[in-house]
């Protein structure tokens, strides 16, 4: 398997890492950790990860006498970005993993370790929505209808980086039935700045609000100021109340850390003081 992350078991590197950690007075090695990937929509891969980690634990015990107290199966739990995404419930996931751990412990003669998980995206993703203001529509007859909004890859780079999929609706006209299919394009000067390739919505009008769902994870943390565009605000909405929790960036924020070296500032001032062509010098 080709990955820049972690210690591979097959090459012996993972065992050497355990041996080195056990030899260090400054480290208390308590368990083993793995991470399978992202947006995993089944529980079964985690059962296979349990088999691998528990088998490795048995080989480590035979080599060093050490046993893990904890088994961290990482994260990567899939969430519903579109209607076709169906992920297991926490109960289903726990049932599959706990059964795999107990079966492996019995088979290998190991104590049952404490199981840790990292739900991350599964907690935050569906809690967040991004609101965009509709600008204009560009029609290419027989090809595509583009809907242009005031954001894009700067606030949500995931579609450009990972071909991530999202769903959307017109928030201010949510009760109206969809009438056409649009490709949602961002404001940035990149052909790959596409938020959604095909979304069915009512005919949009300038000023409409396009609400893109499931943007609570890996959006603001990955946001950037590409093309010097300030990042949007974040608003917490709960029980009929709305509170700003991250202020909208301004151009002053973008310039706040920039500095003009003194020698260039002096040159600028001298140029400003110099007379215009045709004016007499003092």
trRosetta pair geometry for C-beta under 8 A, 3 or more apart (Angstrom, degrees):
i j d omega theta_ij theta_ji phi_ij phi_ji
1 8 7.4 173 60 -115 95 112
3 6 6.6 17 106 37 125 103
5 35 6.7 -53 137 61 148 118
6 14 7.9 -2 163 -89 90 104
6 34 7.1 40 -121 -130 148 64
6 35 7.2 -165 -56 35 126 91
7 13 4.7 -147 -166 117 89 99
7 14 3.9 136 118 -89 112 67
7 16 7.9 -151 -164 58 133 82
7 17 4.7 -90 -98 -8 165 149
8 11 4.7 58 92 17 118 105
8 13 5.3 64 54 41 73 118
8 14 6.3 -124 95 -30 26 99
9 12 7.9 42 175 -67 36 21
9 13 7.9 -100 -81 53 16 73
9 14 4.6 -27 -93 22 58 142
9 15 7.5 80 -144 -29 63 85
9 52 7.1 -171 6 178 160 103
9 56 5.4 -98 -124 -99 135 125
12 15 5.3 -53 -162 41 62 113
12 16 6.1 63 142 -22 81 103
13 16 5.6 -56 -148 38 35 112
13 17 6.3 40 152 -24 67 103
14 17 5.6 -51 -150 31 33 114
14 18 6.7 34 151 -18 64 101
14 56 6.6 -36 118 -156 142 137
15 18 5.7 -51 -152 34 35 112
15 19 6.4 34 152 -18 66 106
15 56 7.9 -144 -70 -163 83 95
15 59 7.1 -72 -92 120 122 112
15 60 6.4 -166 -120 -96 82 81
15 63 6.4 23 -159 67 122 168
16 19 5.6 -53 -146 38 34 113
16 20 6.3 35 155 -20 66 105
17 20 5.8 -54 -147 37 30 110
17 21 6.3 30 155 -19 64 106
18 21 5.8 -56 -148 36 30 109
18 22 6.3 29 155 -19 65 108
18 29 6.7 107 -147 -164 71 161
18 60 5.5 -56 131 -133 170 125
18 64 6.7 -144 127 1 114 158
18 66 6.8 -168 171 69 116 143
19 22 5.8 -55 -147 36 29 111
19 23 6.5 27 154 -20 62 109
19 63 7.7 -71 -74 130 110 122
19 64 6.2 -159 -96 -84 78 134
20 23 5.7 -60 -151 35 32 111
20 24 6.7 31 153 -26 65 107
21 24 5.9 -59 -152 27 34 111
21 27 4.9 -95 -161 113 80 145
21 29 4.4 95 130 -69 126 126
22 29 5.9 -58 -74 16 67 140
22 64 6.1 158 0 -174 172 143
22 66 5.9 -123 -95 -55 136 149
24 27 4.4 47 87 21 118 106
29 66 6.9 17 92 -174 127 147
30 68 7.1 68 140 -154 42 70
30 69 5.1 -55 -173 47 78 111
30 70 5.4 29 134 18 97 113
31 68 4.3 80 -131 -166 55 107
31 69 5.7 -87 -69 62 91 63
31 70 3.1 -67 -69 70 151 83
31 71 5.9 -141 -168 -64 117 31
31 72 6.1 104 118 -12 132 91
31 113 6.6 123 -125 -174 109 139
31 114 7.6 -83 -89 62 142 90
31 116 7.5 104 113 10 164 124
32 53 5.2 164 109 -159 136 110
32 56 6.8 142 -140 91 161 123
32 57 6.4 -123 -9 -74 146 97
32 68 4.8 -68 -8 -91 91 157
32 70 7.6 -176 29 94 51 65
32 71 5.9 -3 61 -120 89 66
32 72 7.1 -159 98 32 44 76
33 72 4.0 -10 -110 69 83 115
33 74 6.6 102 -179 -61 84 85
34 49 5.4 -165 88 -166 144 118
34 52 7.4 73 -72 88 166 120
34 53 5.9 -128 -14 -71 129 120
34 72 7.4 165 24 93 52 71
34 73 6.4 -14 61 -138 91 44
34 74 5.6 -90 99 -17 51 121
35 74 3.5 164 -100 -133 65 154
35 75 6.8 0 -133 36 97 66
35 76 6.6 136 -171 -33 78 118
35 118 8.0 -26 -106 45 100 137
36 40 6.1 30 97 -59 126 150
36 45 5.6 114 -163 140 159 125
36 46 7.1 -110 -20 -83 149 65
36 49 5.9 -94 -67 -70 116 138
36 73 7.9 -2 -18 173 106 81
36 74 6.2 169 3 75 70 135
36 76 5.3 -114 66 39 89 165
37 40 6.1 112 75 -56 95 106
37 76 5.1 88 82 -133 47 141
38 75 7.8 16 -106 108 66 93
38 76 4.9 -122 -97 -129 31 81
38 121 7.3 87 -153 -14 94 156
39 76 6.9 -71 11 -172 28 73
39 78 4.6 61 -168 -109 51 86
39 79 7.4 -78 -120 25 76 66
39 81 7.8 -17 -131 -13 125 126
39 121 7.6 -66 -73 112 65 163
40 45 5.9 -101 -161 50 137 139
40 46 7.7 127 123 -43 150 93
40 76 4.6 46 1 136 112 106
40 77 6.4 -60 59 -113 87 27
40 78 5.2 -138 71 -32 30 97
41 78 3.9 -38 -77 45 66 163
41 85 6.2 -132 -106 -159 134 77
41 86 6.4 83 -175 75 119 51
41 87 5.0 -106 -137 -96 69 70
41 88 7.7 132 173 -9 48 74
42 45 6.0 98 86 -3 99 93
42 88 6.7 73 -147 -25 30 114
43 46 5.7 -56 -173 34 59 114
43 47 6.8 61 136 -24 79 99
43 88 4.5 -7 -41 9 106 167
43 92 5.9 -145 -35 131 149 92
43 93 4.8 -164 -110 -111 117 60
43 96 4.0 124 139 36 130 159
43 97 7.1 -109 -174 -39 107 82
44 47 5.4 -49 -155 28 45 115
44 48 6.8 43 151 -16 70 98
44 96 6.8 -102 -80 -167 44 146
45 48 5.6 -52 -153 36 41 111
45 49 6.4 45 148 -22 68 101
46 49 5.2 -46 -147 33 39 116
46 50 6.6 48 149 -25 64 97
46 73 5.5 54 -151 178 104 141
46 93 7.0 44 41 -158 157 90
46 96 6.6 98 74 108 108 117
46 97 5.4 -42 128 -87 123 101
46 100 7.5 170 116 35 75 156
47 50 5.5 -45 -153 28 35 116
47 51 6.9 39 148 -20 62 99
47 96 5.4 -89 -59 163 112 100
47 97 6.6 -137 -79 -95 66 48
47 99 7.7 -16 -117 78 115 91
47 100 4.0 -172 -139 -76 81 149
48 51 5.5 -47 -154 31 38 115
48 52 6.6 37 149 -18 66 103
49 52 5.7 -54 -151 36 36 111
49 53 6.2 27 156 -13 69 108
49 73 5.8 112 106 -142 136 97
49 74 8.0 -97 179 29 161 108
50 53 6.0 -60 -142 42 28 104
50 54 5.9 22 163 -14 67 113
50 71 7.3 64 -125 157 77 146
50 73 7.0 -25 -69 -97 79 123
50 97 6.3 156 -57 -149 138 70
50 100 4.1 110 71 126 152 123
50 101 5.4 -105 -156 -72 134 66
50 104 5.9 -165 143 -8 98 148
51 54 6.2 -60 -140 42 23 105
51 55 6.2 24 159 -19 61 111
51 100 6.7 -84 -46 -175 77 112
51 104 5.9 -165 -106 -92 54 130
52 55 5.9 -60 -150 37 25 111
52 56 6.4 24 153 -17 63 107
53 56 5.5 -53 -148 37 33 112
53 57 6.3 39 151 -24 65 102
53 71 5.8 120 128 -147 143 112
53 73 7.8 -124 -3 -94 155 76
54 57 5.3 -45 -147 31 36 117
54 58 6.7 40 152 -21 63 98
54 71 7.5 -8 -69 -110 78 148
54 101 7.1 163 -67 -134 134 58
54 104 3.8 82 92 148 167 139
54 105 6.8 -106 -144 -64 135 57
54 108 6.0 177 154 12 103 152
54 110 6.5 -167 -161 46 96 152
55 58 5.7 -50 -154 30 34 112
55 59 6.7 29 151 -13 64 104
55 104 7.5 -92 -44 -158 68 120
55 108 7.1 -158 -97 -88 49 143
56 59 5.7 -56 -150 39 36 108
56 60 6.2 38 151 -21 69 105
57 60 5.6 -53 -146 36 32 112
57 61 6.4 35 154 -21 64 103
57 67 6.6 59 -179 -145 105 65
57 68 5.3 -87 -119 14 120 110
57 71 7.9 -60 -55 -90 142 110
57 108 7.6 99 81 128 97 155
57 110 6.1 68 112 -129 124 157
57 113 7.7 -135 -116 -32 164 137
58 61 5.7 -51 -150 32 32 112
58 62 6.6 31 152 -18 63 104
58 108 4.5 -108 -78 -168 135 129
58 109 7.8 91 -119 56 111 80
58 110 6.2 -108 -80 -55 85 125
59 62 5.6 -52 -149 36 35 112
59 63 6.3 25 155 -13 66 111
60 63 5.8 -64 -146 43 31 105
60 64 5.7 -28 176 31 71 110
60 66 5.9 -55 145 72 107 92
60 67 7.7 147 96 -95 106 39
60 68 7.8 61 73 -30 146 92
61 64 7.1 -79 -121 59 18 70
61 65 6.3 33 -160 -133 58 16
61 66 6.6 -128 -97 69 55 41
61 67 5.4 29 -91 -79 111 81
61 110 7.3 -170 -21 -104 155 103
67 110 6.8 170 -144 -150 119 98
67 111 6.7 76 157 34 146 105
68 71 6.1 95 120 -69 137 73
68 113 5.4 -2 108 -104 93 148
69 113 5.9 137 162 -140 23 94
69 114 6.3 12 148 17 74 103
70 113 5.6 156 -114 172 12 114
70 114 4.7 -33 -107 68 74 97
70 115 7.7 159 -159 -86 67 15
70 116 5.8 26 -178 -13 113 116
71 101 6.9 173 59 -119 153 122
71 113 4.4 109 -16 89 99 135
71 114 7.2 170 22 79 69 45
71 115 5.6 -25 70 -108 95 61
71 116 7.0 179 86 24 43 78
72 115 8.0 138 -93 -168 34 46
72 116 4.1 -25 -105 72 78 115
72 117 7.5 173 -155 -76 64 26
72 118 7.3 47 -176 -29 103 103
73 97 6.6 -102 -18 -135 167 135
73 115 6.9 1 -8 -165 111 93
73 116 7.1 173 16 80 67 59
73 117 5.8 -16 59 -101 98 74
74 117 7.6 -14 75 -145 22 55
74 118 5.6 -46 -173 31 36 119
75 117 7.0 103 -92 175 60 72
75 118 3.6 -78 -55 92 100 96
75 119 6.3 173 -127 -92 101 6
75 120 4.6 21 -146 19 157 122
75 121 6.9 123 161 14 126 92
75 122 7.8 -155 -162 1 100 103
76 121 7.8 26 -130 28 15 127
77 87 6.5 87 172 -173 83 140
77 93 7.2 -23 -116 -97 120 158
77 117 8.0 48 -41 174 123 120
77 119 5.8 -20 22 -141 140 64
77 120 7.5 154 34 56 95 82
77 121 6.5 -172 67 68 77 97
77 122 4.1 -11 91 -48 128 130
78 85 6.3 -143 158 -171 117 111
78 87 4.2 -169 86 -95 92 119
78 122 7.8 50 73 -84 21 96
79 85 7.0 36 111 138 36 141
79 87 6.1 -42 -94 -9 25 152
79 121 5.8 -134 -14 139 125 100
79 122 5.6 178 -72 -108 104 57
79 125 4.4 149 66 72 167 144
79 126 5.7 -150 -176 -40 129 100
79 214 6.4 168 121 -149 120 123
79 217 7.6 119 16 28 152 137
80 83 7.6 32 -170 -99 107 25
80 85 4.6 168 -126 87 51 110
80 86 7.4 32 -95 -89 97 35
80 87 6.7 -124 -51 5 73 104
80 126 6.6 42 52 -89 89 124
80 214 6.7 -142 92 -87 61 143
81 85 5.4 81 35 -10 70 155
81 125 7.7 -65 -77 164 80 134
81 164 6.8 -121 -151 -179 159 89
81 165 5.3 117 125 83 126 79
81 166 5.9 -82 -175 -96 97 49
81 167 7.3 150 156 -6 57 85
81 213 7.9 155 -154 99 48 93
81 214 5.0 -158 -115 102 58 156
82 85 5.5 107 55 -6 63 100
82 165 5.1 -29 -32 123 126 123
82 166 7.4 -177 -65 -147 85 11
82 167 5.4 129 -113 -45 69 105
83 167 7.2 75 -25 -67 81 147
87 122 7.6 -148 130 -114 158 109
88 92 4.0 -121 -174 89 107 126
88 93 5.0 135 106 -56 123 81
88 96 7.6 -18 175 0 167 135
89 92 4.7 97 51 6 78 101
89 93 7.0 -142 93 -4 41 87
90 93 5.6 -55 -145 38 32 113
90 94 6.1 32 158 -20 67 107
90 119 8.0 -14 -101 -106 110 132
91 94 5.9 -56 -146 37 28 109
91 95 6.4 30 155 -22 63 107
92 95 5.8 -54 -149 33 30 113
92 96 6.5 27 156 -16 64 106
93 96 6.1 -60 -152 37 29 107
93 97 6.2 17 159 -10 67 113
93 117 7.9 82 137 -120 131 160
94 97 6.0 -61 -140 44 28 105
94 98 5.8 23 165 -16 67 113
95 98 6.3 -57 -137 39 21 105
95 99 6.3 20 162 -16 59 112
96 99 6.2 -64 -152 37 23 108
96 100 6.4 20 155 -17 63 111
97 100 5.7 -59 -149 37 31 110
97 101 6.3 29 156 -20 67 106
97 115 6.3 125 139 -162 124 153
97 117 7.9 -150 -20 -72 180 122
98 101 5.7 -52 -145 35 32 111
98 102 6.3 26 160 -14 66 108
98 115 7.1 -115 -89 -4 71 160
99 102 6.1 -59 -145 40 28 106
99 103 6.2 26 158 -18 64 111
100 103 5.9 -57 -144 38 28 109
100 104 6.2 24 159 -16 64 110
101 104 6.0 -60 -147 39 26 107
101 105 6.2 27 156 -21 64 109
101 112 6.1 85 141 -147 107 92
101 113 7.2 -112 -163 48 124 78
101 115 6.2 -101 -62 -72 162 124
102 105 5.6 -53 -144 35 31 113
102 106 6.5 31 157 -18 64 104
102 112 6.0 -3 -99 -105 67 126
103 106 6.0 -56 -151 36 30 109
103 107 6.3 25 155 -17 65 110
104 107 5.7 -57 -143 40 31 110
104 108 5.9 5 166 2 68 116
104 110 7.4 -16 126 46 81 122
105 108 6.5 -69 -136 50 22 93
105 109 7.9 -106 172 75 53 3
105 110 4.7 -104 -137 75 69 83
105 111 6.6 -39 -154 134 122 12
105 112 4.7 -43 -76 -81 171 69
105 113 7.9 -173 -87 -2 123 69
106 109 7.8 22 -177 -69 24 38
110 113 7.8 -23 143 -30 115 91
119 122 4.4 -83 -178 57 92 113
119 123 5.1 90 114 -31 114 99
120 123 6.4 -143 141 24 8 100
120 124 6.9 -48 170 15 50 110
120 217 6.8 98 152 -138 82 136
121 124 6.3 -78 -137 52 29 90
121 125 4.8 29 -179 -37 76 118
121 217 4.2 134 -126 147 71 170
121 218 6.9 -10 -103 -10 106 110
122 125 6.9 -18 -95 18 17 109
123 127 7.4 -12 146 -10 55 128
123 217 8.0 110 67 -73 64 123
124 127 5.6 -77 -157 36 40 116
124 128 6.6 16 164 -13 77 114
124 216 4.3 -152 157 130 72 107
124 217 4.3 117 90 -71 107 92
125 128 6.8 -85 -169 34 27 99
125 214 5.2 15 156 -166 94 82
125 215 7.5 67 -161 -24 64 3
125 216 4.9 163 -142 59 14 91
125 217 3.9 -49 -77 12 76 115
125 218 7.7 -4 -98 23 95 90
126 213 7.6 6 -139 170 65 96
126 214 5.3 -22 -98 -108 57 80
126 216 6.5 -48 43 23 19 128
127 216 4.3 80 65 -96 75 168
128 214 7.2 58 70 -167 76 17
128 215 4.7 -100 115 82 107 62
128 216 2.4 153 1 -75 108 72
128 217 7.1 171 25 -15 130 50
128 219 6.7 -160 121 32 149 139
129 211 5.3 0 175 -171 126 97
129 212 6.6 155 -164 75 70 48
129 213 5.6 -30 -110 -110 91 48
129 214 7.8 29 -91 -8 61 28
129 215 6.1 86 -134 34 19 103
129 216 7.8 -5 -25 -51 39 87
130 151 7.0 -113 162 82 125 165
130 155 6.6 144 -145 128 142 127
130 156 6.5 -114 -9 -47 170 130
130 211 7.4 154 77 -154 43 49
130 212 4.7 -13 59 56 95 104
130 215 4.4 -21 -20 63 104 164
130 219 6.8 -142 -57 180 128 154
130 232 7.7 115 -148 60 96 153
131 171 6.4 -32 -120 -6 103 153
131 209 5.3 -17 -163 -170 104 109
131 210 7.2 143 -158 74 50 48
131 211 5.6 -19 -99 -99 71 71
131 212 7.9 -167 -75 19 25 74
132 149 3.7 25 156 -179 136 137
132 150 5.8 171 -165 44 83 73
132 151 4.9 -115 -109 21 107 109
132 184 7.9 115 64 -170 157 125
132 195 7.9 -150 -30 -14 159 174
132 209 7.1 144 71 -159 42 56
132 210 4.5 -20 63 62 98 101
132 212 6.9 41 -5 -12 110 109
133 149 6.5 140 70 -158 41 79
133 150 4.7 16 55 7 93 127
133 207 6.5 -25 -165 -132 99 32
133 208 7.6 140 -157 75 53 40
133 209 6.4 -35 -98 -101 54 62
133 210 7.7 -175 -85 17 5 84
134 147 6.5 -51 -136 -177 101 102
134 148 7.7 99 -164 77 59 52
134 149 6.0 -51 -102 -101 43 77
134 170 7.9 -13 -38 -119 135 101
134 204 4.7 -151 -146 170 158 128
134 205 6.8 105 90 82 140 34
134 206 5.9 -145 106 -123 91 32
134 207 6.4 -33 60 39 90 22
134 208 4.2 17 14 57 134 88
134 209 7.3 -118 -11 -65 89 16
134 210 5.8 105 -63 -27 89 105
135 148 4.5 -52 62 100 115 96
135 149 6.2 172 -1 -111 93 21
135 150 6.1 126 -50 -57 108 77
135 187 7.6 105 -20 -88 151 100
135 206 6.3 6 -168 -124 25 89
136 148 5.3 5 56 46 71 117
136 206 6.4 1 -80 -84 58 103
137 145 6.3 -7 -172 -178 107 96
137 146 6.7 155 -159 83 53 57
137 147 5.7 -19 -105 -101 80 62
137 148 7.3 -166 -84 11 28 83
137 182 7.4 -85 -128 -124 104 126
137 204 6.4 148 -62 65 116 103
138 145 7.4 163 82 -160 50 48
138 146 4.2 -2 55 56 98 112
138 148 6.7 59 -9 -28 102 113
138 185 7.9 -17 30 30 119 143
139 145 5.5 -12 -109 -113 67 81
139 146 7.8 -145 -66 27 27 73
140 143 4.0 -42 114 62 113 119
140 144 5.1 21 51 52 114 71
140 145 7.4 -156 29 -76 68 38
140 146 7.4 54 -6 -11 101 98
144 183 5.5 -8 -175 5 120 130
145 180 6.4 -6 54 150 160 127
145 181 7.0 131 44 91 113 59
145 182 5.1 -74 100 -112 101 71
145 183 6.9 150 79 18 51 78
146 182 7.0 91 -150 -167 13 88
146 183 5.4 -40 -106 72 62 94
146 184 7.9 122 -162 -114 62 14
146 185 4.8 0 -165 -3 111 128
147 182 4.1 39 -18 168 117 141
147 183 6.9 170 21 76 77 39
147 184 5.1 -33 73 -104 102 61
147 185 6.8 156 72 20 44 75
147 199 8.0 -71 32 60 139 112
147 201 7.8 18 -59 51 167 133
147 204 5.7 79 -133 26 123 150
147 210 7.3 128 138 -78 132 150
148 185 5.1 -31 -99 75 69 98
148 186 7.7 67 -150 177 69 4
148 187 7.0 94 -180 -82 97 65
149 152 6.9 157 75 -58 92 80
149 184 6.2 6 -7 -169 119 99
149 185 7.4 162 17 78 74 46
149 186 6.5 -40 63 -112 85 49
149 187 7.1 -94 93 -39 50 90
149 195 7.2 -19 37 7 130 147
149 210 5.7 -87 -98 39 137 137
150 187 5.8 24 -148 -45 34 137
151 154 6.7 -124 -168 58 71 95
151 155 4.8 -39 -169 28 120 130
151 156 7.2 64 139 11 119 97
151 186 6.0 -65 111 -134 46 99
151 187 6.6 58 -13 8 3 108
151 195 7.7 62 95 -71 93 141
151 232 6.7 -32 -100 -35 127 130
152 155 7.0 100 57 30 32 85
152 156 7.2 -118 158 49 22 85
152 185 7.2 -2 -109 159 122 47
152 186 1.6 81 -108 -149 131 142
152 187 5.3 -162 -5 24 128 63
152 188 5.0 -148 92 1 140 100
152 193 4.7 26 174 -178 134 110
152 195 6.1 -120 -127 -52 59 104
153 156 6.7 -84 -121 78 30 56
153 157 5.0 60 -173 -105 79 64
153 159 7.3 -110 -98 62 84 92
153 160 4.7 24 -121 -13 125 142
153 186 5.4 -162 -6 41 72 165
153 188 5.4 -76 42 30 102 148
153 190 6.5 -37 28 58 151 136
153 192 7.2 58 -72 108 151 84
153 193 4.5 -106 -10 -122 117 82
153 195 7.8 -147 -59 -74 60 74
153 226 6.9 -21 99 51 97 149
154 157 7.4 38 -98 -61 10 89
154 186 7.4 164 9 176 82 143
154 188 6.0 149 -31 -64 98 130
154 223 6.3 45 150 -162 62 80
154 224 5.6 -112 -148 70 68 70
154 225 6.8 50 -155 -116 118 17
154 226 4.9 -144 -96 42 94 96
154 227 7.1 -92 -71 39 131 98
154 229 5.0 -40 -127 72 177 126
154 231 7.1 -146 144 -96 104 71
155 219 6.6 22 156 173 71 96
155 220 7.4 -12 -162 -95 79 57
155 223 4.9 2 -128 -121 46 115
155 231 6.3 132 -98 -142 89 77
155 232 5.8 18 -109 9 144 108
156 159 6.6 44 129 4 102 97
156 166 7.9 -9 170 -31 152 152
156 195 6.3 63 80 -124 130 98
156 212 7.4 -69 -37 104 168 154
156 215 6.1 -63 -100 -138 126 122
156 219 5.1 -23 -103 -137 80 98
156 222 7.9 64 -135 80 33 111
156 223 7.5 -13 -53 -92 36 85
157 160 5.4 -65 -165 49 65 109
157 161 5.2 51 141 -18 93 115
157 222 5.3 -116 39 136 111 118
157 223 7.5 170 -11 -102 98 37
157 224 6.9 39 -46 9 132 111
158 161 5.8 -64 -132 47 30 102
158 162 5.3 -33 -170 37 71 110
158 164 3.9 -5 140 18 106 147
158 218 6.0 83 -74 123 127 111
158 219 7.0 -64 -12 -91 120 70
158 222 7.0 100 -52 73 82 155
159 162 7.3 -70 -107 60 14 69
159 163 6.6 24 -161 -137 53 21
159 164 4.9 -96 -79 58 52 80
159 165 7.5 94 -108 -78 93 29
159 166 7.1 -75 -67 0 117 105
159 194 6.1 -114 133 92 133 68
159 195 5.6 151 15 -140 158 32
159 196 7.3 -109 -105 -66 154 40
160 190 7.4 31 -126 118 144 139
160 192 4.7 95 -135 139 101 110
160 193 6.5 -14 -76 -96 130 42
160 194 7.2 131 -78 42 79 65
161 164 7.7 17 64 -8 78 104
165 196 7.5 73 -156 -126 60 77
166 195 6.7 -44 47 162 130 85
166 196 5.5 -94 68 -84 89 104
166 212 5.0 28 148 -171 142 103
166 213 6.3 167 -171 59 92 65
166 214 6.2 -164 -129 62 87 99
166 215 7.0 20 -121 -65 139 94
167 196 7.5 97 -111 -123 20 140
167 199 6.9 139 -150 -122 52 108
167 212 7.5 153 85 -151 37 59
167 213 5.2 -7 70 37 86 117
167 214 7.5 65 34 15 84 112
168 184 6.7 53 25 -46 160 155
168 195 7.9 56 -45 123 144 119
168 196 5.8 -128 0 -21 123 162
168 199 5.1 1 49 -152 101 157
168 201 7.0 -38 103 -64 92 130
168 210 5.5 14 175 179 131 95
168 211 6.1 162 -155 82 75 48
168 212 4.6 -31 -95 -97 104 63
168 213 6.7 -166 -87 -1 46 78
169 174 5.3 58 141 -118 132 85
169 201 6.3 159 -139 -112 45 105
169 210 7.6 170 87 -152 27 58
169 211 5.6 -15 61 57 75 99
169 213 8.0 41 5 -34 90 106
170 173 4.2 -3 108 52 125 95
170 174 6.4 -158 83 -69 63 52
170 176 7.2 -13 63 50 125 113
170 201 5.4 114 -25 -170 98 122
170 202 5.9 -68 16 43 144 99
170 204 6.4 -179 -90 -104 128 87
170 208 5.1 -37 -146 176 113 125
170 209 6.7 112 -166 72 62 56
170 210 6.2 -42 -101 -97 57 57
170 211 7.4 114 -151 12 9 86
171 174 6.0 -4 -147 -51 29 107
171 209 4.3 -46 46 99 110 112
171 210 7.2 149 -6 -140 89 6
171 211 4.0 92 -61 -31 106 120
172 208 5.9 -146 49 -147 115 69
172 209 5.0 99 -16 29 102 101
173 176 4.6 -18 163 14 98 123
173 202 5.5 -84 124 46 135 142
173 208 6.6 -40 3 -138 117 117
174 211 7.9 -10 -82 28 112 133
176 202 4.3 10 113 -57 128 147
177 202 7.0 103 82 -76 39 94
178 200 3.8 66 167 147 158 92
178 201 5.2 -63 -121 -96 94 11
178 202 6.0 -120 -119 -51 38 50
179 200 8.0 162 39 -175 25 83
179 201 7.6 -27 32 109 69 37
179 202 5.3 55 5 -130 104 50
179 203 5.5 -34 66 -32 135 80
180 200 7.1 -175 95 -141 25 66
180 201 7.3 -31 65 64 68 57
180 202 8.0 60 24 -165 80 19
180 203 6.2 60 14 -81 121 70
181 198 5.3 -8 -174 -159 116 90
181 199 6.9 148 -152 70 65 29
181 200 5.3 -36 -92 -88 71 71
182 198 7.6 142 71 -144 31 42
182 199 5.8 -33 63 63 80 82
182 200 8.0 143 15 -97 73 25
182 201 6.3 -41 20 36 119 105
182 204 7.2 2 -47 -4 166 122
183 194 6.3 -36 173 -147 104 115
183 196 7.0 -164 -151 97 48 63
183 197 5.5 -20 -124 -159 96 39
183 198 6.5 -27 -83 -76 72 47
183 199 7.8 129 -100 16 26 81
184 194 6.9 116 80 -168 60 65
184 195 4.4 -52 104 63 113 104
184 196 4.2 45 28 43 116 91
184 199 6.1 16 -26 18 110 131
184 210 6.8 156 -126 170 133 159
184 212 7.8 177 119 -83 169 120
185 193 6.3 72 -168 104 74 85
185 194 5.7 -39 -104 -107 65 66
185 195 7.3 -177 -101 10 12 85
186 190 8.0 6 71 55 113 93
186 193 4.0 -98 53 162 110 109
186 194 7.2 -137 0 -79 88 18
186 195 5.9 109 -53 -37 95 99
187 193 7.5 -97 49 151 29 147
187 229 7.2 125 89 -103 122 154
188 193 4.3 177 62 -100 99 155
188 226 5.9 26 -131 109 136 119
188 227 5.4 -174 -131 -3 85 142
188 229 7.3 -101 -86 -6 92 145
189 193 7.8 78 45 -8 11 144
189 227 6.2 132 13 -92 97 134
190 193 4.3 109 70 -30 93 101
194 197 6.1 48 151 -81 133 67
195 212 6.5 -83 165 -99 130 152
196 199 4.7 32 128 -35 140 119
196 212 7.1 -164 -39 -119 123 113
201 204 6.4 32 110 -56 125 96
201 210 7.7 -38 -111 -119 170 96
204 208 5.0 -129 -156 42 88 148
204 210 7.4 -13 -117 -69 139 105
205 208 5.2 110 57 -34 68 109
212 215 5.7 60 106 -37 100 132
215 219 4.5 48 178 -56 87 160
216 219 7.1 -43 -91 19 2 121
218 221 6.2 -62 -117 57 33 108
218 222 5.5 26 -177 -13 65 126
219 222 6.4 -71 -144 41 12 96
219 223 6.6 33 151 -51 57 96
220 223 5.2 -28 -147 -7 38 124
220 231 7.4 97 -143 179 80 132
220 234 6.2 1 -93 -73 156 129
220 246 7.2 124 -162 42 148 167
223 231 4.9 91 138 -124 137 125
224 231 7.9 149 67 -76 9 109
225 228 5.9 18 159 -122 99 30
225 229 6.1 -176 -157 58 58 52
225 230 6.9 2 -122 -98 99 30
225 231 6.7 -81 -78 -38 77 88
225 249 7.6 -101 -96 123 110 163
225 254 6.0 152 -157 -117 151 114
226 229 6.6 -8 74 27 56 102
228 251 7.7 42 163 -125 104 89
228 254 6.1 96 -157 178 84 158
230 248 6.7 70 134 166 125 79
230 249 3.5 -161 -167 95 101 101
230 250 5.9 12 -106 -90 158 9
230 251 6.4 -100 -48 -62 120 51
230 253 6.6 90 -124 57 113 119
230 254 6.3 -115 -85 -41 83 116
231 248 7.6 -161 97 -153 57 53
231 249 4.7 73 44 2 71 129
232 248 5.9 -35 -161 -119 41 89
232 249 7.8 -53 -44 20 11 87
233 244 5.7 -45 -179 -141 129 104
233 246 5.9 170 -159 90 56 73
233 247 6.0 -48 -114 -171 97 23
233 248 3.9 -53 -50 -58 94 79
234 244 7.3 111 79 -161 52 60
234 245 5.2 -55 101 67 101 90
234 246 3.8 47 29 34 106 108
235 242 5.4 3 175 -171 118 99
235 243 6.8 154 -160 76 68 34
235 244 5.6 -41 -102 -98 75 53
235 245 6.9 145 -120 12 20 83
236 242 7.2 158 81 -153 48 48
236 243 4.9 -16 59 62 99 90
236 244 7.9 173 17 -98 77 4
236 245 4.9 66 -22 -29 108 126
237 241 7.2 174 -148 87 49 46
237 242 5.0 -11 -100 -101 80 80
238 241 5.9 -19 69 59 66 90
244 247 6.4 57 157 -89 127 55
249 253 4.7 -115 -159 65 83 148
249 254 6.8 78 163 -48 119 86
250 253 4.9 114 54 -3 67 97
250 254 7.5 -129 102 -1 46 84
251 254 5.4 -49 -153 34 43 114
251 255 6.3 29 153 -10 70 109
252 255 5.9 -65 -145 46 32 102
252 256 6.3 58 152 -59 65 91
253 256 5.6 -30 -149 -11 31 121
255 258 5.1 -61 -160 26 60 120
260 264 5.4 -118 178 86 90 113
260 265 4.9 110 117 -65 117 95
260 268 7.5 -18 169 -3 147 144
261 264 4.8 82 65 12 86 103
261 265 7.0 -155 94 -9 40 88
262 265 5.5 -56 -143 36 33 112
262 266 6.3 35 158 -21 67 102
263 266 5.8 -48 -148 33 31 112
263 267 6.6 34 151 -19 61 104
264 267 5.5 -51 -149 36 37 114
264 268 6.4 41 150 -23 66 102
265 268 5.5 -51 -150 33 34 114
265 269 6.5 32 152 -18 65 103
266 269 5.7 -54 -150 36 33 110
266 270 6.4 34 152 -19 66 104
267 270 5.7 -53 -148 35 33 111
267 271 6.4 33 153 -19 65 104
268 271 5.8 -56 -152 35 31 110
268 272 6.4 32 151 -20 65 105
269 272 5.6 -53 -149 35 34 113
269 273 6.3 28 154 -16 66 108
270 273 5.7 -60 -147 40 32 108
270 274 6.5 44 152 -38 65 98
271 274 5.6 -41 -149 14 34 116
275 279 3.9 -137 176 87 115 116
275 280 7.0 -108 -161 81 168 27
275 281 5.5 -143 11 -93 139 59
275 282 7.7 160 -50 -15 123 76
276 279 4.8 78 58 -4 74 124
